[in-house]
Amino acid sequence: DLTGWSKSDVLKFVQLTGKKFKLVGDGFVTQQSIAAGTLLGDTSGTIKFKQQ
């Protein structure tokens, strides 16, 4: 679950894992298309950010 993560932290996570996500907005994670607890495998998804 990435909810509350900053965009810079998510970018580091993406770089370290090599996973592909569509990043929308700036600020902190408010929504993610992959349910919390789901194994990522080859899954990609969307992560939405909003300024707090």
Secondary structure, DSSP 8 states (H G I E B T S, - for coil): --TT-BHHHHHHHHHHH---EEEESSSEEEEESS-TT---TT--EEEEEE--
